[in-house]
Amino acid sequence: MTEFTAKDFDVMNYSTSNRKSCFFTYKIICMKSILDEEAGDIIGALILEDQTLKKRIRDKTEILAEFSTEEERVTGLKKYFGFTLTEREKASIKGTVTSLT
């Protein structure tokens, strides 16, 4: 067992958000687990990767949406994941490598 301190997590977060070889610096990834409430087990996931939204339940994957604009993707984040971005957050996406428009 290895103990991690708050400083360790700071370094790990900084590294993954700034290292150019880390896919978090050039891809949009968002995942939400899907729970079978009766069994109390996770049975799948809702996954946004770049412009594609997929739902995976056990071994079956279904594409729910393909976003062609940043506005569509921001709307999808709110609808499927419950994230509401502020105007400032939306503006900060423009001109980045991950922007759709």
MOZI-V985897 format. One record per pair of residues at least 12 apart in sequence whose ideal C-beta (glycine too) atoms are under 6 Angstrom apart, sorted by the first residue. I is the first residue (numbers start at 1). J is the second residue. D is the distance in whole Angstrom. If there is no record, write none. Layout:
i = (I & I)
j = (J & J)
d = (D & D)
//
This chain:
i = (26 & 27 & 28 & 28 & 29 & 30 & 30 & 31 & 31 & 32 & 32 & 33 & 43 & 43 & 44 & 44 & 46 & 51 & 51 & 51 & 52 & 53 & 53 & 69 & 69 & 70 & 70 & 70 & 70 & 73)
j = (97 & 50 & 50 & 98 & 49 & 48 & 81 & 45 & 47 & 46 & 81 & 45 & 57 & 58 & 56 & 57 & 80 & 66 & 67 & 100 & 66 & 65 & 76 & 100 & 101 & 93 & 99 & 100 & 101 & 100)
d = (5 & 6 & 5 & 5 & 6 & 4 & 6 & 5 & 5 & 4 & 6 & 6 & 6 & 6 & 5 & 4 & 6 & 6 & 5 & 6 & 6 & 4 & 6 & 6 & 5 & 6 & 6 & 5 & 5 & 6)
//
